[in-house]
C-alpha cells in the first residue's frame, strides 16, 4: 500500500477557499445520506424485481440465464413480444426500474447528457457516492489545493476550480455515447485540474508518500518523489484505465479532462505573463503577512525543502538590505548547514543585537533554533542575550543551561569571567557553578585579576 501524505511546499496564509470546499463537501455528503440510502433501496428493489423477470423470461425462451453476457443484453432489451405471458410484467418492472434511477438523488444532482444544465454542472461537483469516494477526493484537495490557492489567490483559485470541474464534465458527457442517463458525480474532475496546475507550477516540489507492506513482517516508512514525476505517472494511469475500462464506475475520462485543463491553463497564464503581471502582484500583496518580498519567500521555501544553497543566495542579499524577522532563522541555519559558520554567527550577532529588547522575538528565535537543532552554531555573545531574555520570562532551566555552556566554553576568558559573575549576581546559578568558579579563581592571568576578585566576592556573598 502506497499513498501520498503531504508535500514540501509551504503556503503563506490560510487556504480559506480549499478549506471551505472541503467542509462544504462533507456537510452536503452528511445531509444527503438519508436520501441516498432511500434511493439506493428503491433502485435495488426495482432492479431485483426486473432482473428476476428477465431471467424467468430467458428460461421461457430457452436461453441460458446464467450466461452473464446474454443476461446483460437481455437486461437492456428483453426478447419479449406483446402477448407473451411476461410482457406486461416486464414492461412495468422496467419502467419502475428506469423511474427509480431517474428519481435517485445522484441522477437529479449529477450531470449527464439527459440532465445537462448550469445547475447540475455545479451540483455534480459536490455529490459523492460513498465515504471512500468523498475522502479520496478531499484528501487530494487537501494535499495539493492549498498550494494552488496560495499561488493564484482565493477568488482566482475558486474560478479555476469550478472551470476545471465544468470542463471535465463536458469531456465526460462527450465520451459517454451508449447511455445518456449515466451521471457524473464527485469533485474529482475539479481536483484533477488542481493537480494539473500543481504539475506546471510546482513540478520541483517533492510529494511525500507513505508505504506499508506485509511481506513477512510489516514494512513501512515514507519517501519523497518530485511532483514532476509522480503526477505524470498518475495521469498516464488515468489514460490507461479510461481506454482499457470504458464502462468502469470511475470517471477516468473526467480525470484526464480536468488534468489537461489544469496543465494548459497554468501554462497559458505563465506563458502570456498574465500571472506575472496581474495575478502574482495582488496575491503577493495579500499574502505578505510576514513582511517578506518574493525572493525571501522563495528563499524560505528553499530552506524548507532542504536547498540551503539556494536559500542562502536568496536570503543573504535581502538580509543585507533589510533585516526581515521571518526569514532570519532560515538564513542562519542555511549558512550553518553549508559550513559558513563564521558568517552565520556574525549575522546572528548583528540581528540579535538589534532586537535584544524585543523579548518575544528573542524567545521565538531561540525556540526555532532549538527545533532545528542549530543552537550549537550560535556565538556565546548571542547565547548570553538568549539567556537573559529567558531568565526574564521565567524559563530558568533554559537560561541556566545556556549560562553553563558559555562558562565552560569561555573558560578563563574575560567574557567567561563576566558571564559567571553575572550568573551569581542575577541568581542564574547552575549545577556545579561553585566548582567551576574555583577553577576560574585558580587562574593567575594578570589581565583577569580584578575579575577574579569580583568573582570571589560574588561567590562568598552567595554563601
C-alpha positions in Angstrom: 0.0 0.0 0.0 1.4 3.4 -1.0 -0.4 6.7 -0.8 0.6 10.4 -0.6 0.5 12.2 2.8 2.0 15.7 2.1 4.3 17.9 0.1 7.4 20.0 0.9 6.0 23.3 -0.4 4.9 25.8 2.2 1.9 28.3 2.0 1.7 31.9 3.1 -1.7 32.2 4.5 -4.9 30.3 5.5 -6.3 28.4 2.4 -9.8 29.7 3.0 -11.4 28.5 -0.2 -9.9 25.0 -0.1 -11.0 24.5 3.5 -14.4 25.9 2.7 -14.7 23.4 -0.3 -13.7 20.5 1.9 -16.2 21.5 4.7 -19.0 22.1 2.2 -18.5 18.7 0.5 -18.5 17.0 3.9 -21.7 18.8 5.0 -23.5 18.0 1.7 -22.5 14.3 2.0 -23.9 14.1 5.5 -27.1 15.8 4.7 -27.6 13.7 1.6 -27.2 10.3 3.4 -30.9 9.7 4.2 -31.9 10.5 0.6 -29.1 8.4 -0.8 -30.0 5.3 1.3 -33.6 5.6 0.4 -32.9 6.0 -3.3 -30.4 3.0 -3.2 -33.0 0.9 -1.6 -35.7 1.8 -4.1 -33.3 1.2 -7.1 -32.2 -2.1 -5.6 -35.7 -3.4 -5.1 -36.8 -2.4 -8.6 -33.6 -3.8 -10.1 -34.0 -7.2 -8.4 -37.6 -7.4 -9.5 -36.8 -6.6 -13.1 -33.7 -8.9 -13.2 -35.7 -11.8 -11.9 -38.4 -11.3 -14.6 -35.7 -11.0 -17.3 -34.1 -14.3 -16.1 -37.5 -16.0 -16.0 -38.3 -14.8 -19.5 -35.0 -16.1 -20.8 -35.8 -19.6 -19.4 -39.2 -19.5 -21.1 -37.4 -18.6 -24.4 -34.9 -21.4 -24.0 -31.9 -19.1 -23.2 -29.3 -19.7 -20.5 -29.9 -17.1 -17.8 -26.6 -18.0 -16.2 -24.6 -16.6 -19.2 -23.6 -13.2 -17.9 -23.1 -11.6 -21.4 -26.5 -12.8 -22.7 -28.2 -11.8 -19.4 -26.7 -8.3 -19.7 -28.0 -7.9 -23.3 -31.5 -9.2 -22.2 -31.5 -6.8 -19.3 -31.1 -3.9 -21.7 -33.5 -5.2 -24.4 -35.6 -8.2 -23.3 -36.6 -10.7 -26.0 -40.3 -10.4 -25.4 -43.3 -9.6 -27.6 -46.7 -8.2 -26.9 -48.9 -11.1 -26.0 -46.2 -13.1 -24.2 -47.1 -14.1 -20.7 -44.4 -11.9 -19.1 -44.8 -8.9 -21.5 -46.8 -6.6 -19.2 -44.9 -7.6 -16.1 -41.5 -7.0 -17.8 -42.6 -3.6 -19.2 -43.9 -2.4 -15.9 -40.8 -3.7 -14.0 -38.5 -2.0 -16.5 -40.5 1.3 -16.2 -40.3 1.1 -12.4 -36.5 0.4 -12.6 -35.9 3.3 -15.0 -38.1 5.6 -12.9 -36.2 4.7 -9.7 -32.9 5.6 -11.4 -34.3 8.9 -12.7 -35.6 9.8 -9.3 -32.4 8.9 -7.5 -30.6 11.9 -6.0 -27.4 11.1 -7.9 -29.4 11.3 -11.2 -31.1 14.5 -10.2 -28.0 16.3 -8.9 -25.4 14.6 -11.2 -24.6 15.8 -14.7 -25.4 13.7 -17.8 -26.5 14.1 -21.4 -30.1 13.8 -20.4 -29.7 16.1 -17.3 -27.3 18.8 -18.5 -27.8 22.3 -17.1 -25.8 25.0 -15.3 -27.3 23.8 -12.1 -26.2 20.2 -12.5 -22.8 21.2 -13.7 -22.4 22.9 -10.3 -24.2 20.4 -8.0 -22.4 17.4 -9.5 -19.1 18.6 -8.1 -20.4 18.4 -4.6 -22.1 15.0 -4.6 -20.2 11.8 -3.7 -21.3 8.2 -3.9 -19.9 7.0 -0.6 -17.4 7.8 2.1 -14.4 6.4 0.2 -15.3 8.5 -2.8 -15.6 11.6 -0.6 -12.4 11.1 1.4 -10.3 10.2 -1.6 -11.2 13.4 -3.4 -10.9 15.6 -0.4 -7.5 14.1 0.6 -6.0 15.2 -2.8 -7.6 18.6 -2.5 -6.0 18.9 1.0 -2.6 17.8 -0.3 -2.4 20.0 -3.4 -5.2 22.6 -3.4 -3.7 24.7 -0.6 -0.6 25.4 -2.7 -2.5 26.3 -5.9 -4.8 28.6 -3.9 -1.7 30.2 -2.4 -0.3 30.9 -5.9 -3.4 32.1 -7.7 -5.2 33.8 -4.8 -8.6 32.9 -3.4 -11.0 34.2 -6.0 -8.9 33.1 -9.0 -8.5 29.7 -7.5 -12.2 29.3 -6.9 -12.9 30.2 -10.5 -10.2 27.9 -11.8 -11.6 25.0 -9.6 -15.1 25.4 -10.9 -14.0 25.7 -14.6 -11.9 22.5 -14.1 -15.0 20.7 -12.9 -17.1 22.1 -15.8 -14.6 21.2 -18.5 -14.1 17.7 -17.1 -17.9 17.2 -17.0 -18.3 18.2 -20.7 -15.5 15.8 -21.7 -17.2 13.0 -19.7 -20.5 13.7 -21.4 -18.9 13.7 -24.8 -17.3 10.4 -24.2 -20.5 8.6 -23.0 -22.2 7.6 -26.2 -24.1 4.5 -25.1 -26.3 5.7 -22.3 -27.3 9.4 -22.0 -28.6 8.7 -18.4 -25.2 7.9 -16.9 -24.5 10.6 -14.4 -21.2 12.1 -13.3 -20.8 13.0 -9.6 -17.9 14.0 -7.5 -15.2 16.6 -7.2 -12.5 14.6 -8.9 -12.6 16.5 -12.2 -12.1 19.8 -10.5 -9.4 18.4 -8.3 -7.7 16.9 -11.3 -7.5 20.4 -12.7 -5.7 21.4 -9.4 -3.3 18.5 -9.9 -2.5 19.7 -13.4 -1.8 23.2 -12.3 0.4 21.8 -9.4 2.5 19.9 -12.0 3.1 23.1 -14.0 3.8 25.4 -11.1 5.4 23.2 -8.6 7.0 20.3 -10.5 10.1 20.6 -8.4 8.2 20.2 -5.2 8.5 16.8 -3.5 5.4 14.8 -2.6 5.7 12.7 0.5 4.4 9.1 0.3 3.7 6.6 3.0 4.2 2.9 2.3 3.1 -0.2 4.2 3.8 -3.7 3.0 3.3 -7.2 4.6 5.9 -9.5 3.2 6.8 -11.5 6.3 6.6 -8.7 8.9 5.1 -5.2 8.5 7.4 -2.9 6.5 6.5 0.8 6.5 8.0 4.2 6.1 8.0 7.3 3.9 9.8 8.5 0.8 9.8 11.7 -1.4 9.1 11.9 -5.1 9.2 15.0 -7.3 5.7 16.2 -8.4 7.2 16.4 -11.9 7.4 12.6 -11.9 4.6 11.3 -9.7 1.8 13.4 -11.2 2.5 12.4 -14.8 2.6 8.8 -13.7 -0.9 9.3 -12.2 -2.1 11.0 -15.4 -0.9 8.1 -17.6 -2.6 5.7 -15.3 -5.9 7.6 -15.8 -5.5 7.4 -19.6 -4.8 3.7 -19.5 -7.8 3.0 -17.3 -10.0 5.2 -19.4 -9.0 3.3 -22.6 -9.0 -0.2 -21.2 -12.1 0.0 -18.9 -14.6 2.4 -20.5 -17.5 1.0 -18.6 -15.9 1.5 -15.2 -17.8 3.2 -12.4 -14.9 5.6 -12.1 -14.9 8.6 -14.4 -11.3 8.3 -15.6 -12.0 10.4 -18.6 -13.2 13.2 -16.4 -9.9 13.0 -14.5 -8.0 13.2 -17.8 -10.0 16.2 -19.0 -9.6 18.1 -15.7 -5.9 17.4 -15.5 -5.3 18.6 -19.1 -7.3 21.7 -18.4 -5.3 22.5 -15.4 -2.0 21.9 -17.2 -3.0 24.1 -20.2 -4.5 26.9 -18.1 -1.5 27.1 -15.8 0.9 27.0 -18.7 -1.0 29.7 -20.6 -1.2 32.0 -17.6 2.6 31.8 -17.2 3.4 32.0 -21.0 1.2 35.1 -21.5 2.6 36.8 -18.4 -0.9 37.2 -17.1 0.0 35.5 -13.9 3.2 37.6 -13.5 1.6 41.0 -14.3 -1.9 40.7 -12.9 -2.2 37.8 -10.5 1.0 37.4 -8.6 1.4 41.1 -7.5 -2.1 41.1 -5.9 -1.6 37.7 -4.3 1.8 38.6 -3.0 0.5 41.8 -1.5 -2.4 40.0 0.2 -0.2 37.2 1.4 2.7 39.4 2.7 1.7 39.0 6.3 5.3 38.5 7.4 6.9 41.4 5.7 8.8 39.3 3.2 9.3 40.0 -0.5 9.1 37.3 -3.2 12.8 36.4 -3.1 12.6 36.0 0.7 9.5 33.8 0.4 11.3 31.7 -2.3 14.3 31.5 0.0 12.3 30.3 2.9 10.6 27.7 0.7 14.1 26.5 -0.5 15.2 26.2 3.1 12.1 24.1 4.0 12.9 21.9 1.0 16.5 21.5 2.2 18.0 23.5 -0.6 20.3 25.5 1.6 22.5 26.9 -1.2 19.5 28.5 -2.9 18.1 29.7 0.4 21.4 31.3 1.3 21.6 33.0 -2.2 18.1 34.5 -1.9 18.0 35.4 1.7 21.5 36.8 2.3 21.3 39.7 -0.1 17.9 40.6 1.2 19.2 40.5 4.8 21.9 42.9 3.9 19.3 45.4 2.6 16.6 44.9 5.3 16.6 42.5 8.2 13.3 40.7 7.9 12.5 38.7 11.0 10.6 35.8 9.4 13.4 34.9 7.1 16.3 35.3 9.6 16.4 31.8 11.1 16.2 30.1 7.7 19.2 32.2 6.6 21.2 31.4 9.7 20.5 27.7 9.6 21.3 27.6 5.8 24.7 29.3 6.4 25.5 27.0 9.3 24.5 23.8 7.3 26.7 24.9 4.4 29.7 25.2 6.8 29.8 29.0 6.7 29.7 29.2 10.5 31.6 32.5 10.8 29.2 34.4 8.6 26.3 32.6 10.3 27.5 33.8 13.8 28.2 37.3 12.5 24.7 37.5 11.0 23.1 36.3 14.2 25.1 38.7 16.4 24.1 41.7 14.3 20.4 40.8 14.2 20.1 39.8 17.9 21.9 43.0 19.0 19.2 45.0 17.1 16.2 43.1 18.6 17.6 42.3 22.0 14.9 44.4 23.7 12.1 42.6 21.9 11.8 39.6 24.2 9.1 37.9 22.1 11.4 37.8 19.0 14.4 36.7 21.0 12.4 33.8 22.5 11.0 32.8 19.1 14.4 32.8 17.6 15.7 30.6 20.4 12.8 28.1 20.0 13.3 28.0 16.2 17.0 27.3 16.6 16.3 24.7 19.2 13.7 23.0 17.0 16.2 23.0 14.0 19.0 21.7 16.2 21.1 24.7 15.3 21.7 26.3 18.7 25.3 25.0 18.8 26.2 27.3 15.8 25.3 30.4 17.8 28.0 32.6 19.3 28.3 32.9 23.0 27.6 36.6 22.7 24.1 35.9 21.2 23.6 33.0 23.6 24.0 35.4 26.6 21.2 37.6 25.2 19.0 34.5 24.9 19.8 33.5 28.5 18.9 37.0 29.9 15.7 37.0 27.9 14.7 33.5 29.1 15.6 34.4 32.7 13.3 37.4 32.5 10.5 35.3 31.1 10.9 32.8 34.0 12.4 30.0 31.8 15.2 29.5 34.3 16.1 26.0 33.3 16.9 27.0 29.7 18.7 30.2 31.0 20.9 28.1 33.4 21.7 25.6 30.6 22.9 28.4 28.3 25.0 30.2 31.0 26.7 26.9 32.0 27.7 26.2 28.4 29.1 29.7 28.0 31.1 29.5 31.2 32.5 26.1 30.2 33.4 27.1 26.6 34.8 30.5 27.5 36.8 29.3 30.5 39.4 31.9 31.7 38.4 34.5 29.1 37.2 37.9 30.1 33.8 37.1 28.6 33.7 33.9 30.6 34.5 35.7 33.9 31.8 38.3 33.2 29.3 35.6 32.5 29.9 33.5 35.6 29.9 36.7 37.7 26.5 37.6 36.1 25.2 34.2 37.0 25.9 34.9 40.7 24.6 38.4 40.5 21.4 37.7 38.7 20.7 34.4 40.5 21.1 32.1 37.5 23.3 29.7 39.3 23.6 26.3 37.6 24.6 22.9 39.0 28.3 22.8 39.5 28.8 26.6 39.4 30.9 26.7 42.6 33.3 24.1 41.4 33.7 25.9 38.0 34.2 29.2 39.9 37.0 27.7 41.9 38.7 26.8 38.6 38.3 30.3 37.4 39.8 31.7 40.6 42.9 29.5 40.3 43.8 31.1 37.0 46.7 33.5 37.6 46.4 35.7 34.4 47.2 39.3 35.4 44.6 40.6 32.9 41.8 39.0 35.0 43.0 39.8 38.5 40.2 42.3 39.1 37.6 40.0 37.6 38.8 37.2 39.9 38.4 39.4 42.9 34.9 40.3 41.9 34.1 36.7 41.3 35.4 35.7 44.7 33.2 38.4 46.4 30.1 37.2 44.5 30.8 33.6 45.4 31.2 34.4 49.0 28.1 36.6 49.0 26.1 33.6 47.9 27.3 31.7 51.0 
